[in-house]
Amino acid sequence: DIQMTQSPSTLSASVGDRLTITCRASENIITYLAWYQVRPGKAPKALIHKASTLESGVPSRFSGSGSGTEFTLTISSLQPDDFASYYCQQYNSYPLTFGGGTKVEI
Amino acid sequence: EVQVVESGGGLVQPGGSLRLSCTASGFTFSDRLVDWVRQAPGKGLEWVGRSRNKISSYTTEYAASVKGRFTLSRDDSKNSVYLQMNSLKTDDTAVYYCTRTGGAGYSDVWGQGTTVTVSS
């Protein structure tokens, strides 16, 4: 199975901060990587797929980059709605696997 | 509106069974693959399995943790996918999400989830 390692696991930040979350794959997944936002009591939301393609309706302050085994999610200017948990997922091969998550706290 | 809605969660004893349903609307369901993802209390997301479409002969994939105990099926006439869960363990306690797959196979639309609690 492909292991996805996310860092950091927790991140303390303030409104307006620039954040970067890293995801490392144990094998080459080309660009078959997605990022999701999970907020308590809400349906998870896809933010980015194919490593860098923004989902329709997702604010442009979110961006993704990387290929192979190293990927990043960047939030250019943190907004109140962005305090949530973020997960990467590889969909290059079965079983699909998620990173352990990054909780962004105030 | 494009959406998927889960139902069927509840409290079940260890060793018991439960069937979850996922009903879709707002898109051509028969064209799409459907995944189930779960989140145990205080834990991260875990992929459970995939139901492929008619073009892919309705084949399925499962995580090792549920293979042999969980079975996916679908009824395109009802825009629905079903997750039959047998021999349930306390470790299966989680919120179960149904997702539509987009592009090359990521989850682009998520439901609100249904809660499964396995406890005596």
gemmi code that builds the backbone of each chain (N, CA, C; Angstrom):
import gemmi

chains = {
    "A": [
        ("ASP", (0.838, -1.194, 0.000), (0.000, 0.000, 0.000), (0.881, 1.254, 0.000)),
        ("ILE", (0.387, 2.305, -0.625), (1.115, 3.571, -0.629), (0.806, 4.323, 0.665)),
        ("GLN", (1.864, 4.695, 1.390), (1.694, 5.445, 2.630), (1.763, 6.934, 2.323)),
        ("MET", (0.822, 7.685, 2.893), (0.795, 9.140, 2.713), (1.114, 9.784, 4.061)),
        ("THR", (2.164, 10.579, 4.092), (2.603, 11.211, 5.333), (2.407, 12.716, 5.223)),
        ("GLN", (1.558, 13.235, 6.094), (1.253, 14.653, 6.100), (1.962, 15.336, 7.239)),
        ("SER", (2.379, 16.575, 7.015), (2.951, 17.365, 8.098), (2.644, 18.843, 7.884)),
        ("PRO", (2.470, 19.606, 8.993), (2.424, 19.081, 10.356), (1.071, 18.438, 10.643)),
        ("SER", (0.927, 17.812, 11.797), (-0.362, 17.221, 12.158), (-1.291, 18.287, 12.736)),
        ("THR", (-0.698, 19.296, 13.354), (-1.462, 20.420, 13.892), (-0.718, 21.702, 13.568)),
        ("LEU", (-1.461, 22.739, 13.320), (-0.861, 24.008, 12.929), (-1.669, 25.131, 13.579)),
        ("SER", (-1.008, 25.975, 14.331), (-1.669, 27.141, 14.920), (-1.410, 28.355, 14.047)),
        ("ALA", (-2.470, 29.065, 13.716), (-2.325, 30.180, 12.788), (-3.330, 31.279, 13.116)),
        ("SER", (-3.185, 32.392, 12.418), (-4.082, 33.534, 12.587), (-4.667, 33.924, 11.240)),
        ("VAL", (-5.777, 34.624, 11.288), (-6.382, 35.132, 10.057), (-5.352, 35.981, 9.322)),
        ("GLY", (-5.237, 35.726, 8.023), (-4.285, 36.461, 7.196), (-2.970, 35.750, 6.981)),
        ("ASP", (-2.684, 34.713, 7.777), (-1.427, 33.979, 7.642), (-1.390, 33.201, 6.335)),
        ("ARG", (-0.167, 32.950, 5.881), (0.079, 32.047, 4.745), (0.474, 30.689, 5.320)),
        ("LEU", (-0.202, 29.635, 4.853), (0.042, 28.296, 5.383), (0.490, 27.355, 4.280)),
        ("THR", (1.353, 26.436, 4.649), (1.735, 25.371, 3.733), (1.669, 24.036, 4.462)),
        ("ILE", (0.976, 23.092, 3.860), (0.864, 21.727, 4.389), (1.547, 20.802, 3.376)),
        ("THR", (2.328, 19.873, 3.901), (3.088, 18.972, 3.041), (2.547, 17.556, 3.103)),
        ("CYS", (2.570, 16.885, 1.981), (2.136, 15.488, 1.887), (3.192, 14.726, 1.095)),
        ("ARG", (3.672, 13.636, 1.672), (4.678, 12.813, 1.001), (4.126, 11.421, 0.771)),
        ("ALA", (4.313, 10.922, -0.429), (3.886, 9.575, -0.785), (5.069, 8.621, -0.732)),
        ("SER", (4.804, 7.377, -0.329), (5.892, 6.400, -0.220), (6.330, 5.864, -1.569)),
        ("GLU", (5.523, 6.124, -2.613), (5.875, 5.738, -3.978), (5.448, 6.858, -4.918)),
        ("ASN", (5.936, 6.775, -6.129), (5.562, 7.765, -7.147), (4.074, 7.653, -7.482)),
        ("ILE", (3.336, 8.727, -7.249), (1.922, 8.739, -7.601), (1.642, 9.735, -8.733)),
        ("ILE", (2.693, 10.127, -9.407), (2.604, 11.056, -10.545), (1.932, 12.338, -10.011)),
        ("THR", (0.722, 12.639, -10.471), (-0.006, 13.786, -9.888), (-1.406, 13.377, -9.432)),
        ("TYR", (-1.582, 12.087, -9.123), (-2.897, 11.608, -8.705), (-3.096, 11.843, -7.204)),
        ("LEU", (-3.193, 13.120, -6.874), (-3.331, 13.530, -5.489), (-4.438, 14.562, -5.362)),
        ("ALA", (-5.267, 14.371, -4.339), (-6.354, 15.298, -4.045), (-6.205, 15.826, -2.622)),
        ("TRP", (-6.749, 17.009, -2.408), (-6.793, 17.632, -1.074), (-8.252, 17.875, -0.694)),
        ("TYR", (-8.558, 17.593, 0.581), (-9.920, 17.764, 1.086), (-9.893, 18.592, 2.357)),
        ("GLN", (-11.011, 19.312, 2.570), (-11.218, 20.073, 3.803), (-12.342, 19.399, 4.577)),
        ("VAL", (-12.123, 19.194, 5.876), (-13.139, 18.578, 6.726), (-13.401, 19.502, 7.904)),
        ("ARG", (-14.655, 19.910, 8.029), (-15.069, 20.729, 9.171), (-16.096, 19.944, 9.968)),
        ("PRO", (-16.089, 20.089, 11.309), (-17.016, 19.318, 12.151), (-18.463, 19.539, 11.736)),
        ("GLY", (-19.196, 18.451, 11.602), (-20.613, 18.529, 11.293), (-20.938, 18.849, 9.843)),
        ("LYS", (-19.903, 18.957, 9.011), (-20.140, 19.286, 7.597), (-19.596, 18.173, 6.705)),
        ("ALA", (-20.156, 18.082, 5.519), (-19.634, 17.124, 4.551), (-18.227, 17.536, 4.147)),
        ("PRO", (-17.291, 16.603, 4.071), (-15.967, 16.942, 3.549), (-16.090, 17.555, 2.164)),
        ("LYS", (-15.099, 18.354, 1.834), (-15.151, 19.115, 0.584), (-13.857, 18.940, -0.187)),
        ("ALA", (-13.989, 18.614, -1.471), (-12.797, 18.517, -2.307), (-12.310, 19.920, -2.643)),
        ("LEU", (-11.005, 20.128, -2.484), (-10.409, 21.425, -2.794), (-9.622, 21.394, -4.103)),
        ("ILE", (-8.822, 20.359, -4.247), (-7.864, 20.265, -5.351), (-7.769, 18.817, -5.801)),
        ("HIS", (-7.669, 18.603, -7.108), (-7.372, 17.276, -7.616), (-6.246, 17.386, -8.644)),
        ("LYS", (-5.709, 16.241, -9.050), (-4.565, 16.205, -9.972), (-3.449, 17.122, -9.478)),
        ("ALA", (-3.287, 17.142, -8.164), (-2.225, 17.857, -7.452), (-2.364, 19.375, -7.449)),
        ("SER", (-2.894, 19.949, -8.537), (-2.879, 21.412, -8.625), (-4.137, 22.013, -9.258)),
        ("THR", (-5.117, 21.192, -9.596), (-6.332, 21.692, -10.241), (-7.361, 22.051, -9.190)),
        ("LEU", (-7.725, 23.318, -9.144), (-8.671, 23.809, -8.149), (-10.082, 23.372, -8.519)),
        ("GLU", (-10.815, 22.867, -7.543), (-12.210, 22.520, -7.768), (-13.019, 23.787, -8.042)),
        ("SER", (-14.065, 23.625, -8.829), (-14.944, 24.742, -9.124), (-15.533, 25.311, -7.829)),
        ("GLY", (-15.473, 26.627, -7.685), (-16.050, 27.274, -6.523), (-15.115, 27.409, -5.334)),
        ("VAL", (-13.951, 26.791, -5.392), (-12.990, 26.904, -4.295), (-12.205, 28.210, -4.466)),
        ("PRO", (-12.077, 28.976, -3.387), (-11.393, 30.271, -3.505), (-9.956, 30.138, -3.999)),
        ("SER", (-9.498, 31.141, -4.705), (-8.169, 31.094, -5.321), (-7.034, 31.230, -4.307)),
        ("ARG", (-7.364, 31.486, -3.037), (-6.308, 31.511, -2.021), (-5.761, 30.100, -1.751)),
        ("PHE", (-6.498, 29.081, -2.185), (-6.020, 27.701, -2.090), (-5.245, 27.349, -3.360)),
        ("SER", (-4.106, 26.705, -3.186), (-3.357, 26.221, -4.333), (-2.604, 24.953, -3.954)),
        ("GLY", (-2.352, 24.131, -4.951), (-1.625, 22.887, -4.738), (-0.498, 22.761, -5.739)),
        ("SER", (0.539, 22.051, -5.332), (1.664, 21.833, -6.235), (2.320, 20.501, -5.917)),
        ("GLY", (3.213, 20.096, -6.804), (3.983, 18.876, -6.574), (3.726, 17.803, -7.603)),
        ("SER", (4.584, 16.814, -7.582), (4.435, 15.639, -8.433), (5.369, 14.558, -7.895)),
        ("GLY", (5.108, 13.329, -8.292), (5.946, 12.223, -7.835), (5.621, 11.823, -6.418)),
        ("THR", (6.416, 12.285, -5.457), (6.194, 11.909, -4.064), (6.035, 13.095, -3.121)),
        ("GLU", (6.230, 14.312, -3.594), (6.185, 15.485, -2.717), (5.113, 16.461, -3.202)),
        ("PHE", (4.221, 16.820, -2.276), (3.104, 17.681, -2.632), (2.878, 18.711, -1.527)),
        ("THR", (2.314, 19.859, -1.922), (1.995, 20.878, -0.924), (0.629, 21.486, -1.216)),
        ("LEU", (-0.040, 21.851, -0.130), (-1.261, 22.653, -0.179), (-0.916, 23.978, 0.477)),
        ("THR", (-1.199, 25.067, -0.200), (-0.930, 26.395, 0.329), (-2.216, 27.191, 0.415)),
        ("ILE", (-2.397, 27.865, 1.546), (-3.481, 28.830, 1.706), (-2.798, 30.187, 1.826)),
        ("SER", (-3.040, 31.064, 0.881), (-2.240, 32.291, 0.795), (-2.572, 33.298, 1.889)),
        ("SER", (-3.839, 33.347, 2.286), (-4.250, 34.280, 3.334), (-5.425, 33.649, 4.078)),
        ("LEU", (-5.130, 33.099, 5.248), (-6.095, 32.303, 5.988), (-7.328, 33.121, 6.367)),
        ("GLN", (-8.503, 32.549, 6.102), (-9.775, 33.178, 6.447), (-10.459, 32.383, 7.556)),
        ("PRO", (-11.420, 32.991, 8.271), (-12.068, 32.297, 9.392), (-12.657, 30.933, 9.014)),
        ("ASP", (-13.204, 30.810, 7.810), (-13.790, 29.539, 7.379), (-12.746, 28.448, 7.138)),
        ("ASP", (-11.480, 28.825, 7.088), (-10.424, 27.870, 6.750), (-9.916, 27.091, 7.952)),
        ("PHE", (-10.366, 27.463, 9.158), (-9.948, 26.700, 10.337), (-10.705, 25.374, 10.308)),
        ("ALA", (-9.966, 24.320, 9.973), (-10.549, 23.019, 9.671), (-9.408, 22.009, 9.628)),
        ("SER", (-9.754, 20.766, 9.278), (-8.725, 19.748, 9.048), (-8.592, 19.510, 7.545)),
        ("TYR", (-7.374, 19.224, 7.128), (-7.083, 19.018, 5.712), (-6.419, 17.653, 5.522)),
        ("TYR", (-6.839, 16.972, 4.475), (-6.322, 15.637, 4.181), (-5.885, 15.557, 2.723)),
        ("CYS", (-4.761, 14.899, 2.502), (-4.385, 14.545, 1.134), (-4.806, 13.092, 0.889)),
        ("GLN", (-4.979, 12.744, -0.365), (-5.359, 11.386, -0.758), (-4.696, 11.052, -2.083)),
        ("GLN", (-4.094, 9.871, -2.150), (-3.586, 9.411, -3.432), (-4.619, 8.513, -4.088)),
        ("TYR", (-4.811, 8.677, -5.376), (-5.743, 7.815, -6.109), (-5.047, 7.215, -7.334)),
        ("ASN", (-3.746, 7.009, -7.189), (-2.979, 6.375, -8.263), (-3.146, 4.878, -8.281)),
        ("SER", (-3.297, 4.272, -7.093), (-3.405, 2.818, -7.044), (-4.210, 2.398, -5.818)),
        ("TYR", (-4.728, 1.161, -5.889), (-5.520, 0.623, -4.783), (-4.618, -0.049, -3.744)),
        ("PRO", (-4.987, 0.052, -2.474), (-6.123, 0.817, -1.952), (-5.822, 2.306, -1.954)),
        ("LEU", (-6.855, 3.109, -2.220), (-6.669, 4.550, -2.091), (-6.312, 4.828, -0.635)),
        ("THR", (-5.436, 5.794, -0.417), (-4.993, 6.073, 0.943), (-4.947, 7.572, 1.198)),
        ("PHE", (-5.249, 7.921, 2.455), (-5.238, 9.303, 2.903), (-4.025, 9.564, 3.792)),
        ("GLY", (-3.627, 10.813, 3.827), (-2.678, 11.233, 4.835), (-3.368, 11.290, 6.189)),
        ("GLY", (-2.599, 11.465, 7.241), (-3.135, 11.466, 8.594), (-3.901, 12.716, 8.966)),
        ("GLY", (-3.824, 13.745, 8.132), (-4.576, 14.970, 8.380), (-3.760, 16.064, 9.039)),
        ("THR", (-4.154, 17.294, 8.776), (-3.560, 18.472, 9.419), (-4.685, 19.323, 9.961)),
        ("LYS", (-4.664, 19.553, 11.269), (-5.692, 20.385, 11.886), (-5.164, 21.801, 11.993)),
        ("VAL", (-5.872, 22.734, 11.401), (-5.477, 24.145, 11.441), (-6.313, 24.831, 12.535)),
        ("GLU", (-5.610, 25.284, 13.560), (-6.278, 25.881, 14.714), (-5.967, 27.369, 14.804)),
        ("ILE", (-6.846, 28.056, 15.505), (-6.601, 29.476, 15.751), (-5.492, 29.617, 16.788)),
    ],
    "B": [
        ("GLU", (-29.466, 20.204, -8.185), (-28.277, 20.217, -7.340), (-27.662, 18.822, -7.300)),
        ("VAL", (-26.366, 18.775, -7.486), (-25.649, 17.500, -7.419), (-25.488, 17.096, -5.957)),
        ("GLN", (-25.962, 15.925, -5.595), (-25.797, 15.484, -4.215), (-25.890, 13.975, -4.085)),
        ("VAL", (-25.308, 13.493, -2.997), (-25.446, 12.093, -2.587), (-25.879, 12.110, -1.130)),
        ("VAL", (-26.780, 11.209, -0.786), (-27.344, 11.167, 0.562), (-27.250, 9.743, 1.101)),
        ("GLU", (-26.621, 9.623, 2.264), (-26.476, 8.319, 2.909), (-27.606, 8.080, 3.903)),
        ("SER", (-27.905, 6.813, 4.117), (-28.882, 6.431, 5.133), (-28.566, 5.020, 5.592)),
        ("GLY", (-29.197, 4.636, 6.707), (-29.071, 3.264, 7.170), (-28.162, 3.058, 8.364)),
        ("GLY", (-27.527, 4.113, 8.832), (-26.652, 3.961, 9.986), (-27.439, 3.676, 11.257)),
        ("GLY", (-26.717, 3.270, 12.291), (-27.376, 2.998, 13.570), (-26.465, 2.255, 14.511)),
        ("LEU", (-27.061, 1.750, 15.587), (-26.341, 0.998, 16.607), (-26.521, -0.490, 16.343)),
        ("VAL", (-25.426, -1.222, 16.344), (-25.475, -2.656, 16.097), (-24.462, -3.340, 17.014)),
        ("GLN", (-24.761, -4.551, 17.410), (-23.853, -5.299, 18.282), (-22.704, -5.888, 17.485)),
        ("PRO", (-21.573, -6.103, 18.141), (-20.457, -6.776, 17.451), (-20.910, -8.102, 16.859)),
        ("GLY", (-20.475, -8.367, 15.632), (-20.890, -9.569, 14.928), (-22.147, -9.382, 14.103)),
        ("GLY", (-22.800, -8.252, 14.282), (-24.044, -7.990, 13.571), (-23.843, -7.441, 12.171)),
        ("SER", (-24.958, -7.117, 11.528), (-24.945, -6.635, 10.143), (-25.732, -5.351, 10.021)),
        ("LEU", (-25.398, -4.601, 8.979), (-26.084, -3.346, 8.686), (-25.923, -3.071, 7.205)),
        ("ARG", (-26.930, -2.466, 6.589), (-26.808, -2.087, 5.188), (-26.983, -0.586, 5.060)),
        ("LEU", (-25.979, 0.046, 4.500), (-26.046, 1.470, 4.231), (-26.463, 1.702, 2.786)),
        ("SER", (-27.202, 2.776, 2.579), (-27.624, 3.162, 1.236), (-27.078, 4.533, 0.893)),
        ("CYS", (-26.838, 4.721, -0.374), (-26.407, 6.020, -0.897), (-27.252, 6.306, -2.129)),
        ("THR", (-28.010, 7.388, -2.072), (-28.868, 7.745, -3.197), (-28.398, 9.065, -3.783)),
        ("ALA", (-28.251, 9.078, -5.093), (-27.695, 10.235, -5.789), (-28.763, 10.980, -6.574)),
        ("SER", (-28.511, 12.254, -6.794), (-29.396, 13.066, -7.630), (-28.604, 14.200, -8.248)),
        ("GLY", (-29.138, 14.725, -9.340), (-28.532, 15.886, -9.972), (-27.455, 15.580, -10.992)),
        ("PHE", (-27.197, 14.293, -11.256), (-26.210, 13.919, -12.268), (-26.538, 12.515, -12.787)),
        ("THR", (-25.875, 12.140, -13.866), (-26.099, 10.824, -14.472), (-25.365, 9.771, -13.660)),
        ("PHE", (-26.075, 9.195, -12.731), (-25.480, 8.285, -11.747), (-24.801, 7.081, -12.413)),
        ("SER", (-25.435, 6.539, -13.448), (-24.939, 5.293, -14.048), (-23.553, 5.449, -14.667)),
        ("ASP", (-23.140, 6.683, -14.935), (-21.821, 6.914, -15.542), (-20.696, 6.908, -14.519)),
        ("ARG", (-21.040, 7.034, -13.258), (-20.052, 7.353, -12.229), (-19.659, 6.169, -11.360)),
        ("LEU", (-18.416, 6.237, -10.878), (-17.977, 5.344, -9.820), (-18.377, 5.981, -8.490)),
        ("VAL", (-18.562, 5.141, -7.479), (-18.945, 5.622, -6.152), (-18.011, 5.003, -5.123)),
        ("ASP", (-17.487, 5.835, -4.251), (-16.628, 5.367, -3.170), (-17.333, 5.547, -1.828)),
        ("TRP", (-16.936, 4.721, -0.871), (-17.296, 4.928, 0.535), (-16.011, 5.221, 1.302)),
        ("VAL", (-16.117, 6.212, 2.178), (-15.002, 6.634, 3.025), (-15.553, 6.734, 4.443)),
        ("ARG", (-14.775, 6.365, 5.428), (-15.247, 6.458, 6.804), (-14.271, 7.236, 7.666)),
        ("GLN", (-14.813, 7.745, 8.779), (-13.997, 8.459, 9.744), (-14.402, 8.016, 11.141)),
        ("ALA", (-13.535, 7.275, 11.791), (-13.784, 6.844, 13.159), (-13.647, 8.047, 14.099)),
        ("PRO", (-14.270, 7.978, 15.269), (-14.202, 9.108, 16.208), (-12.766, 9.493, 16.531)),
        ("GLY", (-12.430, 10.761, 16.322), (-11.099, 11.262, 16.627), (-10.007, 10.814, 15.682)),
        ("LYS", (-10.380, 10.153, 14.598), (-9.394, 9.624, 13.656), (-9.518, 10.305, 12.302)),
        ("GLY", (-8.637, 9.910, 11.383), (-8.642, 10.489, 10.056), (-9.571, 9.755, 9.102)),
        ("LEU", (-9.502, 10.157, 7.840), (-10.332, 9.536, 6.812), (-9.720, 8.213, 6.368)),
        ("GLU", (-10.593, 7.240, 6.121), (-10.153, 5.929, 5.637), (-11.033, 5.516, 4.462)),
        ("TRP", (-10.418, 5.220, 3.336), (-11.146, 4.717, 2.174), (-11.627, 3.305, 2.461)),
        ("VAL", (-12.895, 3.032, 2.136), (-13.507, 1.731, 2.423), (-13.625, 0.870, 1.160)),
        ("GLY", (-14.134, 1.487, 0.081), (-14.309, 0.686, -1.114), (-14.868, 1.489, -2.272)),
        ("ARG", (-14.924, 0.861, -3.422), (-15.357, 1.499, -4.673), (-16.311, 0.601, -5.440)),
        ("SER", (-17.372, 1.214, -5.940), (-18.325, 0.542, -6.832), (-18.174, 1.147, -8.227)),
        ("ARG", (-17.806, 0.325, -9.182), (-17.622, 0.834, -10.540), (-18.943, 0.779, -11.312)),
        ("ASN", (-18.956, 1.406, -12.489), (-20.176, 1.515, -13.285), (-20.313, 0.337, -14.259)),
        ("LYS", (-21.378, 0.398, -15.065), (-21.688, -0.706, -15.982), (-20.561, -0.919, -16.978)),
        ("ILE", (-19.977, 0.193, -17.472), (-18.881, 0.091, -18.435), (-17.736, -0.724, -17.864)),
        ("SER", (-17.545, -0.637, -16.575), (-16.490, -1.391, -15.882), (-17.036, -2.659, -15.246)),
        ("SER", (-18.191, -3.121, -15.771), (-18.783, -4.399, -15.353), (-19.162, -4.440, -13.877)),
        ("TYR", (-19.437, -3.268, -13.318), (-19.888, -3.184, -11.929), (-18.896, -3.838, -10.955)),
        ("THR", (-17.643, -3.820, -11.286), (-16.658, -4.429, -10.387), (-16.454, -3.551, -9.156)),
        ("THR", (-15.832, -4.143, -8.142), (-15.657, -3.456, -6.861), (-14.224, -3.597, -6.357)),
        ("GLU", (-13.862, -2.694, -5.457), (-12.581, -2.746, -4.757), (-12.863, -2.499, -3.282)),
        ("TYR", (-12.014, -3.068, -2.422), (-12.211, -2.924, -0.980), (-10.875, -2.685, -0.274)),
        ("ALA", (-10.959, -1.974, 0.833), (-9.810, -1.885, 1.727), (-9.612, -3.239, 2.405)),
        ("ALA", (-8.371, -3.524, 2.749), (-8.066, -4.810, 3.380), (-8.832, -4.986, 4.690)),
        ("SER", (-9.073, -3.891, 5.391), (-9.725, -3.953, 6.702), (-11.180, -4.397, 6.630)),
        ("VAL", (-11.795, -4.323, 5.454), (-13.208, -4.688, 5.328), (-13.435, -5.808, 4.311)),
        ("LYS", (-12.420, -6.175, 3.564), (-12.571, -7.186, 2.515), (-13.044, -8.495, 3.119)),
        ("GLY", (-14.047, -9.079, 2.498), (-14.612, -10.328, 2.990), (-15.751, -10.126, 3.967)),
        ("ARG", (-15.901, -8.921, 4.486), (-16.994, -8.623, 5.429), (-17.993, -7.634, 4.830)),
        ("PHE", (-17.503, -6.706, 4.021), (-18.352, -5.675, 3.409), (-18.533, -6.001, 1.924)),
        ("THR", (-19.736, -5.696, 1.416), (-20.028, -5.928, 0.003), (-20.753, -4.719, -0.576)),
        ("LEU", (-20.257, -4.271, -1.707), (-20.879, -3.160, -2.415), (-21.749, -3.681, -3.546)),
        ("SER", (-22.911, -3.026, -3.722), (-23.764, -3.323, -4.858), (-24.409, -2.012, -5.292)),
        ("ARG", (-24.997, -2.024, -6.485), (-25.643, -0.799, -6.945), (-26.855, -1.124, -7.790)),
        ("ASP", (-27.792, -0.190, -7.803), (-29.001, -0.299, -8.610), (-29.113, 1.024, -9.369)),
        ("ASP", (-28.681, 1.006, -10.623), (-28.691, 2.245, -11.408), (-30.112, 2.765, -11.631)),
        ("SER", (-31.106, 1.882, -11.630), (-32.493, 2.319, -11.828), (-32.987, 3.159, -10.651)),
        ("LYS", (-32.335, 2.988, -9.495), (-32.699, 3.750, -8.306), (-31.637, 4.777, -7.937)),
        ("ASN", (-30.639, 4.939, -8.803), (-29.544, 5.874, -8.521), (-28.934, 5.613, -7.154)),
        ("SER", (-28.744, 4.347, -6.842), (-28.318, 3.997, -5.488), (-27.179, 2.987, -5.464)),
        ("VAL", (-26.367, 3.134, -4.427), (-25.320, 2.172, -4.109), (-25.551, 1.706, -2.678)),
        ("TYR", (-25.261, 0.435, -2.420), (-25.489, -0.143, -1.101), (-24.191, -0.722, -0.558)),
        ("LEU", (-23.989, -0.540, 0.745), (-22.836, -1.119, 1.428), (-23.371, -2.089, 2.482)),
        ("GLN", (-23.272, -3.367, 2.184), (-23.685, -4.404, 3.129), (-22.509, -4.698, 4.041)),
        ("MET", (-22.715, -4.504, 5.338), (-21.639, -4.687, 6.312), (-21.993, -5.850, 7.226)),
        ("ASN", (-21.202, -6.898, 7.184), (-21.410, -8.088, 8.013), (-20.254, -8.255, 8.988)),
        ("SER", (-20.469, -9.108, 9.972), (-19.427, -9.413, 10.971), (-18.798, -8.127, 11.510)),
        ("LEU", (-19.647, -7.209, 11.902), (-19.157, -5.895, 12.320), (-18.341, -5.983, 13.604)),
        ("LYS", (-17.320, -5.140, 13.655), (-16.425, -5.061, 14.808), (-16.528, -3.662, 15.418)),
        ("THR", (-16.095, -3.537, 16.662), (-16.113, -2.218, 17.296), (-15.263, -1.219, 16.506)),
        ("ASP", (-14.218, -1.689, 15.849), (-13.358, -0.826, 15.042), (-14.064, -0.256, 13.809)),
        ("ASP", (-15.233, -0.801, 13.479), (-15.994, -0.288, 12.334), (-16.844, 0.920, 12.710)),
        ("THR", (-16.861, 1.265, 13.980), (-17.594, 2.444, 14.423), (-17.021, 3.689, 13.758)),
        ("ALA", (-17.873, 4.422, 13.047), (-17.393, 5.570, 12.267), (-18.573, 6.282, 11.621)),
        ("VAL", (-18.304, 7.452, 11.111), (-19.208, 8.103, 10.169), (-18.818, 7.616, 8.782)),
        ("TYR", (-19.811, 7.123, 8.055), (-19.576, 6.582, 6.721), (-20.073, 7.586, 5.678)),
        ("TYR", (-19.182, 7.947, 4.777), (-19.509, 8.901, 3.732), (-19.583, 8.194, 2.378)),
        ("CYS", (-20.595, 8.539, 1.626), (-20.691, 8.141, 0.224), (-20.132, 9.280, -0.611)),
        ("THR", (-19.355, 8.932, -1.639), (-18.781, 9.986, -2.475), (-18.908, 9.621, -3.951)),
        ("ARG", (-19.105, 10.625, -4.768), (-19.057, 10.452, -6.212), (-17.612, 10.642, -6.647)),
        ("THR", (-17.163, 9.844, -7.577), (-15.803, 10.049, -8.058), (-15.811, 10.901, -9.318)),
        ("GLY", (-14.801, 11.732, -9.419), (-14.633, 12.597, -10.574), (-13.260, 12.365, -11.175)),
        ("GLY", (-13.071, 12.871, -12.374), (-11.756, 12.792, -13.015), (-11.223, 11.374, -13.032)),
        ("ALA", (-10.008, 11.197, -12.552), (-9.370, 9.882, -12.585), (-9.662, 9.053, -11.344)),
        ("GLY", (-10.553, 9.541, -10.470), (-10.942, 8.705, -9.354), (-10.827, 9.296, -7.977)),
        ("TYR", (-10.843, 10.633, -7.870), (-10.896, 11.231, -6.535), (-12.374, 11.494, -6.202)),
        ("SER", (-12.658, 11.844, -4.946), (-14.034, 12.049, -4.492), (-14.420, 13.512, -4.641)),
        ("ASP", (-15.223, 13.826, -5.657), (-15.520, 15.233, -5.901), (-16.811, 15.708, -5.245)),
        ("VAL", (-17.697, 14.793, -4.874), (-18.932, 15.158, -4.184), (-19.098, 14.213, -2.999)),
        ("TRP", (-19.368, 14.771, -1.827), (-19.495, 14.006, -0.592), (-20.876, 14.193, 0.005)),
        ("GLY", (-21.367, 13.140, 0.632), (-22.585, 13.261, 1.408), (-22.289, 13.749, 2.811)),
        ("GLN", (-23.350, 13.919, 3.590), (-23.215, 14.387, 4.975), (-22.763, 13.276, 5.913)),
        ("GLY", (-22.905, 12.041, 5.464), (-22.459, 10.913, 6.269), (-23.580, 10.293, 7.090)),
        ("THR", (-23.397, 9.026, 7.435), (-24.312, 8.324, 8.321), (-23.461, 7.608, 9.373)),
        ("THR", (-23.926, 7.648, 10.611), (-23.119, 7.146, 11.725), (-23.431, 5.691, 12.026)),
        ("VAL", (-22.385, 4.889, 12.098), (-22.491, 3.484, 12.479), (-21.760, 3.299, 13.808)),
        ("THR", (-22.478, 2.753, 14.786), (-21.886, 2.481, 16.094), (-21.993, 0.994, 16.363)),
        ("VAL", (-20.854, 0.362, 16.567), (-20.817, -1.061, 16.870), (-20.437, -1.209, 18.337)),
        ("SER", (-21.401, -1.637, 19.124), (-21.177, -1.709, 20.567), (-22.172, -2.669, 21.194)),
        ("SER", (-21.737, -3.316, 22.269), (-22.639, -4.204, 23.003), (-23.334, -3.449, 24.139)),
    ],
}
model = gemmi.Model(1)
for chain_id, residues in chains.items():
    chain = gemmi.Chain(chain_id)
    for i, (resn, *xyz) in enumerate(residues, 1):
        res = gemmi.Residue()
        res.name, res.seqid = resn, gemmi.SeqId(i, " ")
        for name, pos in zip(("N", "CA", "C"), xyz):
            atom = gemmi.Atom()
            atom.name, atom.element = name, gemmi.Element(name[0])
            atom.pos, atom.b_iso = gemmi.Position(*pos), 0.0
            res.add_atom(atom)
        chain.add_residue(res)
    model.add_chain(chain)
structure = gemmi.Structure()
structure.add_model(model)
structure.setup_entities()
